[in-house]
Amino acid sequence: MKIRRCAVLYIESREQLAVDWQALFAGTSTMAASMRWLALLPHLEREVELDTEALLALGTVSQTIWRERGALLQQMPEAVLERLLAQGLLIGDTPEHAALRARDELLRATHWRPMSALAHTFSRWHDVRAETGMHAPSFQELLDTYGEPPPSTFDLGSAAAALKLPPVARGPLDEVLFQRYTGRNFDLQATLPLPLVARLLQRTFGAQEVRAVGPHAEVVKKTSPSGGGLHPVEAFVLAQRVDGVLPGLYHYHPLAHELRPLRTMERAEAAALAGRVADKLDYVGVLTLEFFATEDGPVFNEMAPRVHNSGHWTIEGAVASQFENHIRAICGLPLGDTGLTAARVEMENLIGEDAERWAAILAEPGAHLHLYGKAIRPGRKMGHVTRLTR
């Protein structure tokens, strides 16, 4: 086996402070500090904690030159080498390491600057609440947790010597700017005309000009920057309610100015894919792979390693719900029957003001209502109703 180090690797030290109770009772220092070393791995999109042996071992392996496993064993213990291979910090050329090697080679092939790859990976938002656009459920909780924020601006220089600027006259661009709105609340009944979508995509992501700079090289002028990553921005369009466009996932081709549907699959193939993912992850419990049902077949949307809102219909619609089977699985118990409890089972998500229909829904035979106790907002999921037809 030949081995080299992953292409991009940054080591970060993190200090943890704790009360040193022994020193406190002895009347000396009350705080103790411990140091952790973490490897930041853009190709795996995660961080890995390192011990001293692993830290020293990584410093002896080239990120470019492949070396024989035997030669590296002369520089580090076998247990350390195997652990670094399993974690993806070292890359092996054998089939059992193919998945980690593919992730590393993908990053190498894009020729990212290492700092750009690091910033792109580890500056992403995580666990942001859709209803508030931030981690906290409200601005008040942010204030309670972190205290008062910095001032909105800086008062620099002399106010007495300030040069007052003339008032700004309104112009044609203002009408567009002031109509701009950013949010996560959407009108679920509205549709978009295809010419509007085409203009939006072309002006934002399309090629405004293409200039050849060599036999196999060209420069593409776009209005969207690459964000310092030295790569063109690709647009993947999840289309719904666009006139003349089937719902699904598309790639916008910036040179041809067209939407190209991504690969779809048959229902059985989609189910088999979910099974392969669970097997590869050695997963126990409910794992959700969500697909969009299109006329051309299922299109993959997202994966969730948990029970999922798309399976809430199983509460009344299946003999054993997703929640019951999740607990059975993680406790090592036999799985329950997933068969339907009725000839037809249908679940409807209640969005925004849909929840105000609760009284009418309760009056429906075979309807089972679930409200989540949230304040009503446009576009917010308020609950669901499962309808059984026997």
Contacts in CASP RR format, 6 or more apart in sequence:
PFRMAT RR
TARGET T0000
AUTHOR 0000-0000-0000
METHOD contacts of the structure
MODEL  1
MKIRRCAVLYIESREQLAVDWQALFAGTSTMAASMRWLALLPHLEREVEL
DTEALLALGTVSQTIWRERGALLQQMPEAVLERLLAQGLLIGDTPEHAAL
RARDELLRATHWRPMSALAHTFSRWHDVRAETGMHAPSFQELLDTYGEPP
PSTFDLGSAAAALKLPPVARGPLDEVLFQRYTGRNFDLQATLPLPLVARL
LQRTFGAQEVRAVGPHAEVVKKTSPSGGGLHPVEAFVLAQRVDGVLPGLY
HYHPLAHELRPLRTMERAEAAALAGRVADKLDYVGVLTLEFFATEDGPVF
NEMAPRVHNSGHWTIEGAVASQFENHIRAICGLPLGDTGLTAARVEMENL
IGEDAERWAAILAEPGAHLHLYGKAIRPGRKMGHVTRLTR
1 68 0 8 1.000
1 69 0 8 1.000
1 92 0 8 1.000
1 93 0 8 1.000
1 94 0 8 1.000
2 66 0 8 1.000
2 67 0 8 1.000
2 68 0 8 1.000
2 69 0 8 1.000
2 92 0 8 1.000
2 93 0 8 1.000
3 61 0 8 1.000
3 66 0 8 1.000
3 67 0 8 1.000
3 68 0 8 1.000
3 69 0 8 1.000
3 72 0 8 1.000
3 81 0 8 1.000
3 85 0 8 1.000
3 90 0 8 1.000
3 91 0 8 1.000
3 92 0 8 1.000
3 93 0 8 1.000
4 61 0 8 1.000
4 62 0 8 1.000
4 63 0 8 1.000
4 64 0 8 1.000
4 65 0 8 1.000
4 66 0 8 1.000
4 67 0 8 1.000
4 90 0 8 1.000
4 91 0 8 1.000
4 92 0 8 1.000
5 58 0 8 1.000
5 61 0 8 1.000
5 62 0 8 1.000
5 63 0 8 1.000
5 89 0 8 1.000
5 90 0 8 1.000
5 91 0 8 1.000
6 41 0 8 1.000
6 43 0 8 1.000
6 63 0 8 1.000
6 88 0 8 1.000
6 89 0 8 1.000
6 90 0 8 1.000
6 91 0 8 1.000
6 104 0 8 1.000
7 43 0 8 1.000
7 63 0 8 1.000
7 104 0 8 1.000
7 107 0 8 1.000
7 108 0 8 1.000
7 114 0 8 1.000
8 41 0 8 1.000
8 42 0 8 1.000
8 43 0 8 1.000
8 107 0 8 1.000
8 112 0 8 1.000
8 114 0 8 1.000
8 117 0 8 1.000
8 118 0 8 1.000
9 39 0 8 1.000
9 40 0 8 1.000
9 41 0 8 1.000
9 58 0 8 1.000
9 63 0 8 1.000
9 89 0 8 1.000
10 39 0 8 1.000
10 40 0 8 1.000
10 114 0 8 1.000
10 118 0 8 1.000
11 37 0 8 1.000
11 38 0 8 1.000
11 39 0 8 1.000
11 40 0 8 1.000
11 50 0 8 1.000
11 55 0 8 1.000
11 58 0 8 1.000
12 37 0 8 1.000
12 38 0 8 1.000
12 40 0 8 1.000
12 47 0 8 1.000
13 35 0 8 1.000
13 36 0 8 1.000
13 37 0 8 1.000
13 38 0 8 1.000
14 35 0 8 1.000
14 36 0 8 1.000
14 37 0 8 1.000
14 38 0 8 1.000
15 33 0 8 1.000
15 34 0 8 1.000
15 35 0 8 1.000
15 36 0 8 1.000
16 33 0 8 1.000
16 34 0 8 1.000
16 35 0 8 1.000
16 36 0 8 1.000
17 31 0 8 1.000
17 32 0 8 1.000
17 33 0 8 1.000
18 31 0 8 1.000
18 32 0 8 1.000
18 34 0 8 1.000
19 30 0 8 1.000
19 31 0 8 1.000
19 32 0 8 1.000
20 29 0 8 1.000
20 30 0 8 1.000
20 31 0 8 1.000
20 32 0 8 1.000
23 29 0 8 1.000
23 30 0 8 1.000
23 32 0 8 1.000
24 30 0 8 1.000
36 49 0 8 1.000
37 49 0 8 1.000
37 50 0 8 1.000
37 51 0 8 1.000
37 55 0 8 1.000
38 47 0 8 1.000
38 48 0 8 1.000
38 49 0 8 1.000
38 50 0 8 1.000
39 47 0 8 1.000
39 48 0 8 1.000
39 49 0 8 1.000
39 50 0 8 1.000
39 58 0 8 1.000
39 89 0 8 1.000
40 47 0 8 1.000
40 118 0 8 1.000
40 121 0 8 1.000
40 122 0 8 1.000
41 47 0 8 1.000
41 48 0 8 1.000
41 88 0 8 1.000
41 89 0 8 1.000
42 107 0 8 1.000
42 112 0 8 1.000
42 117 0 8 1.000
42 118 0 8 1.000
42 120 0 8 1.000
42 121 0 8 1.000
42 122 0 8 1.000
43 103 0 8 1.000
43 104 0 8 1.000
43 106 0 8 1.000
43 107 0 8 1.000
44 88 0 8 1.000
44 100 0 8 1.000
44 103 0 8 1.000
45 121 0 8 1.000
47 122 0 8 1.000
48 87 0 8 1.000
48 88 0 8 1.000
48 89 0 8 1.000
50 58 0 8 1.000
53 76 0 8 1.000
53 77 0 8 1.000
53 80 0 8 1.000
54 80 0 8 1.000
54 83 0 8 1.000
54 84 0 8 1.000
54 89 0 8 1.000
56 76 0 8 1.000
57 75 0 8 1.000
57 76 0 8 1.000
57 80 0 8 1.000
57 81 0 8 1.000
57 84 0 8 1.000
58 84 0 8 1.000
58 89 0 8 1.000
58 90 0 8 1.000
60 72 0 8 1.000
60 75 0 8 1.000
60 76 0 8 1.000
61 67 0 8 1.000
61 72 0 8 1.000
61 90 0 8 1.000
66 93 0 8 1.000
69 81 0 8 1.000
72 81 0 8 1.000
73 81 0 8 1.000
81 90 0 8 1.000
84 90 0 8 1.000
85 91 0 8 1.000
85 92 0 8 1.000
85 97 0 8 1.000
85 100 0 8 1.000
88 100 0 8 1.000
88 104 0 8 1.000
91 97 0 8 1.000
91 100 0 8 1.000
91 101 0 8 1.000
91 104 0 8 1.000
92 100 0 8 1.000
92 101 0 8 1.000
93 101 0 8 1.000
107 117 0 8 1.000
110 231 0 8 1.000
111 230 0 8 1.000
112 120 0 8 1.000
112 229 0 8 1.000
112 230 0 8 1.000
112 231 0 8 1.000
113 228 0 8 1.000
113 229 0 8 1.000
113 230 0 8 1.000
116 228 0 8 1.000
116 229 0 8 1.000
116 230 0 8 1.000
117 229 0 8 1.000
120 229 0 8 1.000
127 135 0 8 1.000
128 134 0 8 1.000
128 135 0 8 1.000
129 135 0 8 1.000
129 136 0 8 1.000
129 137 0 8 1.000
130 184 0 8 1.000
131 137 0 8 1.000
131 184 0 8 1.000
131 374 0 8 1.000
131 377 0 8 1.000
131 380 0 8 1.000
132 138 0 8 1.000
133 184 0 8 1.000
134 142 0 8 1.000
136 142 0 8 1.000
136 145 0 8 1.000
142 149 0 8 1.000
143 149 0 8 1.000
184 379 0 8 1.000
185 377 0 8 1.000
185 378 0 8 1.000
185 379 0 8 1.000
185 380 0 8 1.000
186 378 0 8 1.000
186 379 0 8 1.000
187 378 0 8 1.000
188 351 0 8 1.000
188 379 0 8 1.000
190 241 0 8 1.000
191 241 0 8 1.000
191 242 0 8 1.000
191 243 0 8 1.000
192 241 0 8 1.000
192 242 0 8 1.000
192 243 0 8 1.000
193 243 0 8 1.000
194 242 0 8 1.000
194 243 0 8 1.000
194 244 0 8 1.000
194 245 0 8 1.000
197 239 0 8 1.000
197 242 0 8 1.000
197 245 0 8 1.000
198 257 0 8 1.000
201 235 0 8 1.000
201 237 0 8 1.000
201 252 0 8 1.000
201 257 0 8 1.000
201 259 0 8 1.000
202 257 0 8 1.000
203 223 0 8 1.000
204 223 0 8 1.000
204 224 0 8 1.000
204 235 0 8 1.000
205 222 0 8 1.000
205 224 0 8 1.000
205 233 0 8 1.000
205 234 0 8 1.000
205 235 0 8 1.000
205 252 0 8 1.000
205 254 0 8 1.000
206 222 0 8 1.000
206 223 0 8 1.000
206 252 0 8 1.000
206 254 0 8 1.000
206 255 0 8 1.000
206 257 0 8 1.000
207 220 0 8 1.000
207 221 0 8 1.000
207 222 0 8 1.000
207 254 0 8 1.000
207 255 0 8 1.000
207 257 0 8 1.000
208 221 0 8 1.000
208 222 0 8 1.000
208 223 0 8 1.000
209 220 0 8 1.000
209 221 0 8 1.000
210 218 0 8 1.000
210 219 0 8 1.000
210 220 0 8 1.000
210 221 0 8 1.000
210 255 0 8 1.000
211 218 0 8 1.000
211 219 0 8 1.000
211 221 0 8 1.000
212 218 0 8 1.000
213 219 0 8 1.000
220 232 0 8 1.000
220 254 0 8 1.000
220 255 0 8 1.000
222 232 0 8 1.000
222 233 0 8 1.000
222 254 0 8 1.000
224 233 0 8 1.000
225 233 0 8 1.000
226 232 0 8 1.000
226 233 0 8 1.000
227 233 0 8 1.000
232 254 0 8 1.000
234 251 0 8 1.000
234 252 0 8 1.000
235 251 0 8 1.000
235 252 0 8 1.000
235 254 0 8 1.000
236 249 0 8 1.000
236 250 0 8 1.000
236 251 0 8 1.000
236 252 0 8 1.000
236 262 0 8 1.000
237 249 0 8 1.000
237 250 0 8 1.000
237 251 0 8 1.000
237 252 0 8 1.000
237 259 0 8 1.000
238 248 0 8 1.000
238 249 0 8 1.000
238 250 0 8 1.000
238 301 0 8 1.000
239 245 0 8 1.000
239 246 0 8 1.000
239 247 0 8 1.000
239 248 0 8 1.000
239 249 0 8 1.000
239 250 0 8 1.000
239 259 0 8 1.000
240 247 0 8 1.000
240 248 0 8 1.000
241 247 0 8 1.000
245 259 0 8 1.000
246 261 0 8 1.000
246 294 0 8 1.000
246 295 0 8 1.000
246 296 0 8 1.000
247 292 0 8 1.000
247 294 0 8 1.000
248 261 0 8 1.000
248 292 0 8 1.000
248 294 0 8 1.000
248 299 0 8 1.000
249 261 0 8 1.000
249 262 0 8 1.000
249 292 0 8 1.000
249 299 0 8 1.000
249 300 0 8 1.000
249 301 0 8 1.000
250 259 0 8 1.000
250 260 0 8 1.000
250 261 0 8 1.000
250 262 0 8 1.000
251 259 0 8 1.000
251 260 0 8 1.000
251 262 0 8 1.000
252 258 0 8 1.000
252 259 0 8 1.000
252 260 0 8 1.000
253 259 0 8 1.000
253 260 0 8 1.000
261 296 0 8 1.000
262 299 0 8 1.000
264 294 0 8 1.000
264 296 0 8 1.000
264 297 0 8 1.000
264 298 0 8 1.000
264 299 0 8 1.000
265 273 0 8 1.000
265 297 0 8 1.000
265 298 0 8 1.000
266 297 0 8 1.000
266 298 0 8 1.000
267 297 0 8 1.000
267 298 0 8 1.000
269 298 0 8 1.000
270 289 0 8 1.000
270 291 0 8 1.000
270 298 0 8 1.000
270 300 0 8 1.000
273 289 0 8 1.000
273 300 0 8 1.000
274 287 0 8 1.000
274 289 0 8 1.000
277 283 0 8 1.000
277 287 0 8 1.000
277 289 0 8 1.000
277 303 0 8 1.000
278 287 0 8 1.000
281 287 0 8 1.000
281 305 0 8 1.000
283 305 0 8 1.000
284 329 0 8 1.000
284 330 0 8 1.000
285 325 0 8 1.000
285 326 0 8 1.000
285 329 0 8 1.000
285 330 0 8 1.000
286 306 0 8 1.000
286 307 0 8 1.000
286 308 0 8 1.000
286 322 0 8 1.000
286 325 0 8 1.000
286 326 0 8 1.000
286 329 0 8 1.000
287 303 0 8 1.000
287 304 0 8 1.000
287 305 0 8 1.000
287 306 0 8 1.000
288 303 0 8 1.000
288 304 0 8 1.000
288 305 0 8 1.000
288 306 0 8 1.000
288 307 0 8 1.000
288 308 0 8 1.000
288 310 0 8 1.000
288 311 0 8 1.000
289 300 0 8 1.000
289 302 0 8 1.000
289 303 0 8 1.000
290 300 0 8 1.000
290 301 0 8 1.000
290 302 0 8 1.000
290 303 0 8 1.000
290 304 0 8 1.000
290 308 0 8 1.000
290 310 0 8 1.000
291 298 0 8 1.000
291 299 0 8 1.000
291 300 0 8 1.000
291 301 0 8 1.000
292 298 0 8 1.000
292 299 0 8 1.000
292 301 0 8 1.000
306 326 0 8 1.000
307 322 0 8 1.000
307 323 0 8 1.000
307 326 0 8 1.000
308 322 0 8 1.000
309 349 0 8 1.000
309 381 0 8 1.000
309 384 0 8 1.000
311 322 0 8 1.000
311 347 0 8 1.000
312 322 0 8 1.000
312 347 0 8 1.000
312 370 0 8 1.000
312 384 0 8 1.000
312 386 0 8 1.000
313 345 0 8 1.000
313 346 0 8 1.000
313 347 0 8 1.000
313 384 0 8 1.000
313 386 0 8 1.000
314 320 0 8 1.000
314 321 0 8 1.000
314 322 0 8 1.000
314 323 0 8 1.000
314 338 0 8 1.000
315 321 0 8 1.000
315 323 0 8 1.000
315 368 0 8 1.000
315 370 0 8 1.000
315 386 0 8 1.000
316 341 0 8 1.000
316 345 0 8 1.000
316 368 0 8 1.000
316 386 0 8 1.000
316 388 0 8 1.000
317 340 0 8 1.000
317 341 0 8 1.000
317 342 0 8 1.000
317 345 0 8 1.000
317 386 0 8 1.000
317 388 0 8 1.000
318 337 0 8 1.000
318 338 0 8 1.000
318 339 0 8 1.000
318 340 0 8 1.000
318 341 0 8 1.000
318 345 0 8 1.000
319 336 0 8 1.000
319 337 0 8 1.000
319 338 0 8 1.000
319 339 0 8 1.000
319 340 0 8 1.000
319 341 0 8 1.000
320 328 0 8 1.000
320 335 0 8 1.000
320 336 0 8 1.000
320 337 0 8 1.000
320 338 0 8 1.000
324 336 0 8 1.000
325 335 0 8 1.000
325 336 0 8 1.000
325 338 0 8 1.000
327 333 0 8 1.000
328 334 0 8 1.000
328 335 0 8 1.000
328 336 0 8 1.000
329 335 0 8 1.000
341 388 0 8 1.000
342 388 0 8 1.000
342 389 0 8 1.000
342 390 0 8 1.000
343 389 0 8 1.000
343 390 0 8 1.000
344 388 0 8 1.000
344 389 0 8 1.000
345 386 0 8 1.000
345 387 0 8 1.000
345 388 0 8 1.000
345 389 0 8 1.000
346 386 0 8 1.000
346 387 0 8 1.000
346 389 0 8 1.000
347 384 0 8 1.000
347 385 0 8 1.000
347 386 0 8 1.000
347 387 0 8 1.000
348 384 0 8 1.000
348 385 0 8 1.000
348 387 0 8 1.000
349 381 0 8 1.000
349 383 0 8 1.000
349 384 0 8 1.000
350 357 0 8 1.000
350 371 0 8 1.000
350 381 0 8 1.000
350 382 0 8 1.000
350 383 0 8 1.000
350 384 0 8 1.000
350 385 0 8 1.000
351 379 0 8 1.000
351 380 0 8 1.000
351 381 0 8 1.000
351 382 0 8 1.000
352 376 0 8 1.000
352 377 0 8 1.000
352 378 0 8 1.000
352 379 0 8 1.000
352 380 0 8 1.000
352 381 0 8 1.000
352 382 0 8 1.000
353 376 0 8 1.000
353 378 0 8 1.000
354 382 0 8 1.000
355 371 0 8 1.000
355 376 0 8 1.000
355 382 0 8 1.000
355 383 0 8 1.000
356 376 0 8 1.000
358 369 0 8 1.000
358 371 0 8 1.000
361 367 0 8 1.000
361 369 0 8 1.000
361 385 0 8 1.000
362 369 0 8 1.000
364 387 0 8 1.000
366 387 0 8 1.000
366 388 0 8 1.000
366 389 0 8 1.000
366 390 0 8 1.000
367 385 0 8 1.000
367 386 0 8 1.000
367 387 0 8 1.000
368 385 0 8 1.000
368 386 0 8 1.000
368 387 0 8 1.000
368 388 0 8 1.000
369 385 0 8 1.000
370 383 0 8 1.000
370 384 0 8 1.000
370 385 0 8 1.000
370 386 0 8 1.000
371 382 0 8 1.000
371 383 0 8 1.000
372 381 0 8 1.000
372 382 0 8 1.000
372 383 0 8 1.000
373 382 0 8 1.000
374 380 0 8 1.000
374 382 0 8 1.000
376 382 0 8 1.000
END
